[in-house]
Amino acid sequence: MRTLSRRALIAGLGGGMASWALSACSGTGAGSTTGSGQGGGKQINAFYWGSDSRAKLTNQVFDLFAKKNPGMSVKGQFLAFSNYFDKLGTLAASGSMPDLIQTNPGSLTQYGANGQLLDLSTLNLNLGDYQDAALKTGQANGKQYGLAFGYQYVTVFYNADLLKAANTELPKDPASWDDWADFAVQLKGKLPANTYAMADCSSDSNSFESWMVGRGKTLFTDGGKLGYDVGDVTAWFEYWTGLRARGAVAPAADSVTYVQTGAVTDSPLTKGKAAMTLGINVGFQGYQQLNKAALDLAACPTGPAGRCETNHFFGWSVSASTKASGAVKAFLELWFADASVVQIVGTDRALPASKTQLEALDKVADGATKQLLKFSIAHPGIKPLSPPATPPSIGSKQDESLRRAAEAVVTGSSKPSEAAQKLVQEVQAALGS
C-alpha cells in the first residue's frame, strides 16, 4: 500500500480562499458546507481545463465524493485549455488560487517554485497501489507538488475504414519516423481525392518532445538548461515540410488552422481530410466521439535513439493557502485509489496509475476505452520516459514559441532553419540563458 509522506518522499528521491469567481461553467457536489480554520474547511474549490464532456464526468466524481464524505463537497469550475492558464495566472497573482487545480509541467514547476503549491507529502496520503513512475512526474525540487492522473504518451490515431478501403497495412512497430513518412506517401496514392495521409502536427508540443526523445534529447536537462539545439528543431520542421512536398500532408491553406489551434475539432482527421494524426493516447476517446468512421491506434514512430514515448505530468495540485487540506486529502485518496472513480472517468485524462483502478476499468470498458486498453496491453515494450521537470520560468512559453514557429513555416514566412533559430532563441531567453 502506497502512503505518500514527507519522509517517504525524501527517501524516494535519495536525497483558503474566502471567495472566487470565474467566467466559466461549474458544477457542485451535493451537500455543500463551508468550514473555517487551517485545514478544517469542508468545501473544496476546484479549477480545471476541459470540455463539457469532461466536466460532466468530473462532476460525477465530485458528487461521489460528497456522498462518501458527508459534510464535504467540491465546487468545480472549468475553462477551455486555450483560456485556462491566463485565468489561473490571474487568480494566482491576486492570491485567489483555488484549493485544487489542474496543472501541467510548466504550471507545476512555476507555481511550485513560487511557493503557491502545497507539498502533498505533508498530507500523508494513502494512495493504495498508485505507481512510483507516475508519482515521480509530479515532483520538483524535492517536493511532491502534484499527483499525475496516470500515463499518457504520443500514439498514431488512424481512420481504420480508410486504411481498410486502401488495402494497406501500417508499418510494423517499431517503425522509424522515416518509415512512417514513406508509408504516408504510399497511402496518399490510395486515398480519395482531397484526402491526405497525415495531419500536420508540427505545432504539437507532445509530438515535438517525442521527436527529441527519439534523437536522444529531452526538452530540458536536469540542470534546467535547454536540452536540444537548432539542428534538432530544423530537422523537425523539415520533416513536415518534406511530407507536404511529397503530397502526404495537406497544402498550407488546409493545414494552418489546425497548426494554429491544435483543436480536435480542427484536426484534418476529424474533418475527414486526413487518414492519420499524432495524438496523446488518452485523447483517443475524444477523437472517436467526433469521428463517424472507426478509428484505431498505432505506436509512436521511433527515432535513432529508440522509442519516443514520454509521460509528462498532468494532474491535480493543491494551493499552498488552502483552508481545506483535510477535505483535499480525502478527495485525492478517493480520486487516485478508489476503483469506483475510474469507472466514472475512464481514460478521459490518462491511463490509471493504480493497478486496482486499471483492473476495475478493464472490467467495464467498452468502445474506444476498450480499444485503448487493448492497444496498451498489446504494446508492453512502451515504457514512457519521465523527463526532467520543466523550469519554472518556462510556463507555456515553449509551447507558444513552437506554435508561432510552426505557423511561420507552414505559411512560408520563415524557412525551417529560420523558425528553428527563433524558437531556440525565445526559449533560451525564457530560461535566462
C-alpha positions in Angstrom: 0.0 0.0 0.0 1.5 3.4 -1.0 1.5 6.1 1.7 2.8 9.4 0.5 4.5 11.3 3.3 7.4 13.8 3.5 9.7 11.1 4.9 8.8 8.7 2.2 9.3 11.3 -0.5 12.8 12.2 0.8 13.7 8.6 0.9 12.4 8.0 -2.6 14.3 10.9 -4.0 17.5 9.8 -2.4 18.4 12.8 -1.4 -8.4 29.1 1.6 -9.8 31.3 -0.2 -12.8 33.4 1.0 -14.4 33.7 -2.4 -13.6 33.3 -6.0 -15.4 33.7 -9.3 -14.7 32.6 -12.8 -16.4 33.3 -16.1 -16.8 29.6 -16.7 -19.2 26.6 -16.4 -19.3 25.0 -13.0 -20.6 22.0 -11.0 -21.0 21.4 -7.3 -21.0 18.2 -5.4 -24.1 17.8 -3.2 -24.2 18.7 0.4 -22.0 21.9 0.3 -20.9 23.3 3.6 -18.1 25.8 4.3 -15.6 25.3 7.2 -13.1 27.6 8.8 -9.7 27.3 10.3 -6.5 26.0 8.7 -7.2 22.6 7.2 -10.7 22.4 8.5 -12.6 23.7 5.5 -15.2 21.3 4.2 -15.7 22.7 0.7 -13.1 22.4 -2.0 -12.9 24.9 -4.8 -11.6 23.1 -7.9 -10.4 24.6 -11.2 -9.5 22.6 -14.3 -9.5 22.8 -18.1 -11.5 20.6 -20.4 -14.7 20.2 -22.4 -18.3 19.8 -21.4 -18.0 16.1 -21.6 -15.0 16.2 -19.2 -16.9 18.4 -16.8 -19.9 16.0 -16.8 -17.6 13.1 -15.7 -15.7 15.2 -13.2 -18.9 16.5 -11.6 -20.0 12.9 -11.1 -16.8 12.3 -9.1 -17.5 15.4 -7.1 -20.9 14.0 -6.3 -19.4 10.7 -5.4 -17.0 12.4 -3.0 -19.8 14.3 -1.3 -21.8 11.0 -0.9 -18.8 9.2 0.6 -17.8 12.1 2.8 -20.9 13.6 4.4 -20.5 17.3 5.1 -17.7 17.7 2.5 -18.1 18.9 -1.1 -16.4 20.1 -4.2 -17.3 23.2 -6.3 -15.8 22.8 -9.7 -15.2 25.4 -12.5 -13.6 24.7 -15.8 -12.4 26.6 -18.9 -11.1 25.6 -22.3 -7.4 24.9 -22.4 -6.8 28.0 -24.5 -8.1 30.2 -21.8 -7.2 28.3 -18.7 -3.7 29.3 -17.9 -4.3 33.0 -18.4 -7.1 32.8 -15.8 -5.1 30.7 -13.5 -2.3 33.2 -13.7 -4.7 36.0 -12.7 -6.0 34.0 -9.8 -2.5 33.2 -8.6 -1.4 36.8 -8.9 -4.3 38.0 -6.8 -3.8 35.4 -4.1 -7.1 33.7 -5.0 -5.8 30.3 -6.3 -8.5 27.6 -5.8 -7.8 24.8 -3.4 -7.5 22.2 -6.2 -6.1 23.0 -9.6 -5.3 21.0 -12.7 -1.6 21.5 -13.7 0.8 20.6 -16.4 4.6 20.5 -16.3 5.1 24.2 -16.8 2.5 25.3 -14.2 3.6 22.7 -11.8 7.1 23.9 -11.6 6.2 27.6 -12.0 3.7 27.7 -9.1 5.7 25.3 -7.0 8.8 27.4 -7.2 6.7 30.5 -6.3 5.6 28.8 -3.1 2.0 28.7 -4.2 1.6 24.9 -4.3 1.3 22.6 -1.3 3.9 19.8 -0.9 1.5 16.9 -1.0 3.8 14.7 1.1 2.7 16.7 4.1 -0.8 15.3 3.7 0.3 11.7 4.4 -1.9 10.4 1.6 -2.9 6.7 1.3 -2.7 6.1 -2.4 -3.1 2.3 -2.5 -1.1 0.8 -5.3 -0.5 4.0 -7.2 2.7 3.5 -9.2 6.1 5.2 -8.4 6.7 6.1 -12.1 3.6 8.3 -12.2 4.4 9.7 -8.7 7.8 11.0 -9.8 6.3 13.1 -12.6 4.7 15.3 -10.0 7.9 16.0 -8.2 10.1 19.1 -8.5 12.9 20.5 -6.3 12.5 17.6 -3.9 8.8 18.2 -3.3 5.6 16.5 -4.4 3.7 19.4 -6.0 1.2 17.2 -7.9 -0.3 13.8 -8.5 -0.5 12.7 -12.1 -3.7 11.3 -13.4 -1.7 8.4 -14.8 0.1 7.6 -18.0 -0.3 9.4 -21.4 2.0 9.4 -24.4 2.0 10.0 -28.1 0.5 7.5 -30.4 -0.8 7.5 -34.0 -4.6 7.7 -34.5 -5.8 6.5 -37.8 -9.0 6.1 -39.8 -9.4 2.3 -39.9 -12.1 2.4 -42.5 -9.9 4.4 -44.9 -6.9 2.1 -44.4 -9.1 -1.0 -45.0 -10.5 0.5 -48.2 -6.9 1.3 -49.3 -6.0 -2.3 -48.6 -2.8 -1.3 -46.9 -1.1 -2.2 -43.6 0.5 0.0 -41.1 4.3 0.0 -40.5 5.2 -2.7 -38.1 6.2 -1.4 -34.7 8.9 -0.4 -34.0 8.9 1.8 -37.2 11.0 5.0 -37.6 9.8 8.5 -38.4 11.2 7.9 -42.0 9.3 4.6 -42.2 6.1 6.4 -41.3 6.8 9.2 -43.8 7.3 6.6 -46.6 4.1 4.9 -45.6 2.2 8.2 -45.6 3.3 8.9 -49.2 2.4 5.4 -50.3 -1.0 5.7 -48.6 -1.8 9.1 -50.2 -1.9 7.4 -53.6 -4.7 5.1 -52.4 -6.9 7.6 -50.7 -9.9 9.5 -52.1 -9.3 12.8 -53.8 -8.6 15.7 -51.4 -7.9 13.3 -48.6 -4.3 13.3 -47.3 -2.4 10.7 -45.4 -1.3 12.7 -42.3 -2.3 15.8 -40.5 0.4 18.5 -40.0 1.4 18.0 -36.3 4.4 20.4 -36.4 3.0 22.6 -33.7 2.0 19.8 -31.3 4.3 20.1 -28.3 3.9 16.4 -27.3 4.9 15.2 -30.7 7.8 17.7 -30.7 9.1 16.3 -27.5 8.7 12.7 -28.7 10.8 13.7 -31.7 13.5 15.0 -29.4 13.5 11.9 -27.2 13.9 9.7 -30.3 17.1 11.7 -31.0 18.4 11.1 -27.5 17.4 14.5 -26.3 15.0 16.0 -23.8 13.3 19.4 -23.8 15.3 20.4 -20.7 18.2 19.0 -18.8 18.2 18.1 -15.1 20.0 21.3 -14.5 17.3 23.4 -16.1 19.1 24.1 -19.4 17.8 23.6 -23.0 18.1 20.0 -24.0 18.0 20.4 -27.8 19.6 22.6 -30.4 18.7 24.5 -33.6 19.6 21.4 -35.7 17.1 19.3 -33.9 14.3 21.8 -34.4 15.2 22.4 -38.0 15.0 18.7 -38.7 11.6 18.6 -37.1 10.2 21.3 -39.3 11.9 19.8 -42.4 10.2 16.5 -41.7 6.7 18.1 -42.0 7.6 20.3 -45.0 9.0 17.2 -46.6 5.8 15.4 -46.1 3.9 18.3 -47.6 6.3 18.4 -50.6 5.7 14.7 -51.2 1.9 15.2 -51.1 1.3 13.3 -47.9 0.2 16.4 -45.9 -2.4 18.9 -47.0 -1.3 22.2 -48.5 -0.7 25.1 -46.2 -4.1 26.7 -46.7 -5.8 23.5 -45.5 -3.4 22.9 -42.6 -2.8 26.3 -41.0 -5.9 26.4 -38.8 -5.0 23.1 -37.1 -1.4 24.2 -36.7 -2.7 27.4 -35.0 -5.2 25.8 -32.7 -4.3 22.1 -32.3 -8.0 21.6 -31.5 -9.6 18.1 -32.1 -12.5 19.8 -33.9 -10.0 21.4 -36.3 -8.0 18.2 -36.9 -7.9 17.0 -40.5 -8.6 13.6 -39.2 -11.9 14.8 -37.6 -12.8 16.7 -40.7 -12.2 13.7 -42.9 -9.3 15.4 -44.7 -6.5 13.1 -43.3 -6.2 9.4 -42.6 -3.8 9.8 -39.6 -2.6 12.2 -36.9 -0.4 12.1 -33.9 -2.1 12.3 -30.6 -1.9 11.6 -26.9 -3.2 8.1 -26.3 -5.9 9.1 -23.9 -7.2 11.6 -26.4 -8.4 8.7 -28.5 -11.9 8.7 -26.9 -12.4 12.3 -27.8 -11.4 11.8 -31.4 -13.6 8.8 -31.7 -16.6 10.7 -30.4 -16.2 13.3 -33.1 -15.5 10.9 -35.9 -18.2 8.8 -37.6 -15.5 6.5 -39.1 -14.0 3.8 -36.9 -10.6 4.9 -35.6 -7.7 2.8 -34.1 -4.3 3.4 -32.6 -0.7 2.6 -33.5 2.6 3.1 -31.7 4.5 6.4 -32.0 7.3 6.5 -34.5 10.8 5.7 -33.2 14.0 7.7 -33.6 17.7 6.9 -33.9 18.0 6.6 -30.1 15.0 4.3 -29.8 11.4 4.7 -28.5 10.0 8.2 -28.3 7.2 8.0 -25.7 7.3 10.3 -22.7 4.9 10.6 -19.8 4.7 14.3 -18.8 2.9 15.4 -15.7 -0.8 16.1 -15.9 -2.8 16.0 -12.7 -4.1 17.7 -9.6 -2.1 20.2 -7.5 -3.2 21.9 -4.3 -2.9 25.6 -3.3 -0.4 26.2 -0.5 -3.0 28.5 1.0 -5.9 26.0 1.1 -8.0 26.1 4.2 -9.5 22.7 3.3 -6.4 20.4 3.5 -8.4 17.7 5.3 -11.1 17.6 2.6 -8.4 17.7 -0.1 -6.6 14.7 1.4 -9.9 12.7 1.4 -10.6 13.8 -2.2 -7.2 12.9 -3.6 -7.3 9.5 -1.9 -10.7 8.9 -3.5 -9.6 10.0 -7.0 -6.3 8.1 -7.1 -7.1 4.9 -5.2 -10.9 4.2 -5.4 -11.9 1.8 -8.2 -15.4 3.5 -8.5 -13.7 6.7 -9.7 -12.1 5.2 -12.7 -15.4 3.5 -13.6 -16.8 7.1 -14.0 -13.9 9.0 -15.7 -12.4 6.1 -17.6 -9.4 7.3 -19.6 -10.6 10.9 -20.0 -7.4 12.2 -18.5 -4.9 9.3 -18.5 -4.5 5.5 -18.2 -4.8 5.0 -14.4 -1.6 4.7 -12.5 -3.3 2.4 -9.9 -3.3 -1.3 -10.8 -6.5 -1.7 -8.8 -8.2 1.1 -10.9 -6.8 -0.2 -14.1 -8.2 -3.7 -13.4 -11.6 -2.2 -12.5 -11.7 -0.2 -15.7 -10.9 -3.2 -17.8 -14.0 -5.0 -16.4 -16.4 -2.3 -17.5 -14.6 -0.7 -20.5 -16.2 -0.8 -24.0 -15.9 1.0 -27.3 -12.9 3.5 -27.6 -11.8 2.8 -24.0 -11.6 -0.9 -24.6 -9.6 -0.2 -27.8 -7.2 1.9 -25.8 -6.7 -0.7 -23.2 -6.2 -3.4 -25.8 -3.6 -1.3 -27.5 -1.7 -0.8 -24.2 -1.7 -4.5 -23.4 -0.5 -5.3 -26.9 2.5 -3.0 -26.6 4.3 -4.0 -23.4 7.5 -2.5 -24.8 6.2 1.0 -24.4 7.7 2.3 -21.2 7.3 6.1 -21.3 10.3 8.2 -20.2 9.7 10.6 -17.2 11.6 13.6 -18.5 13.3 16.3 -16.4 11.0 18.9 -14.9 10.1 22.0 -16.9 12.0 25.0 -15.5 9.7 27.4 -13.6 10.5 30.3 -15.9 9.1 28.5 -19.0 5.4 28.0 -18.1 3.7 27.8 -21.5 6.3 29.9 -23.4 7.9 27.0 -25.2 4.6 25.7 -26.5 3.7 29.3 -27.6 7.1 29.6 -29.4 6.6 26.3 -31.1 3.2 27.2 -32.4 4.4 30.5 -33.8 7.4 28.9 -35.4 5.3 26.1 -36.9 2.8 28.6 -38.3 5.6 30.6 -39.9 6.9 27.5 -41.6 3.5 26.4 -42.8 2.6 29.8 -44.2 6.0 30.1 -45.8 7.0 33.3 -43.9 10.0 31.5 -42.5 12.3 28.7 -43.6 12.6 25.7 -41.2 16.1 26.8 -40.1 15.0 30.4 -39.5 12.0 29.3 -37.5 14.1 26.9 -35.5 16.7 29.6 -34.7 14.0 31.9 -33.5 12.3 29.2 -31.3 15.6 28.3 -29.6 16.4 32.0 -29.0 13.0 32.6 -27.4 13.2 29.5 -25.2 16.7 30.4 -24.1 15.6 33.9 -23.3 12.8 32.5 -21.2 15.4 30.3 -19.4 17.6 33.4 -18.8 20.5 31.9 -20.7 
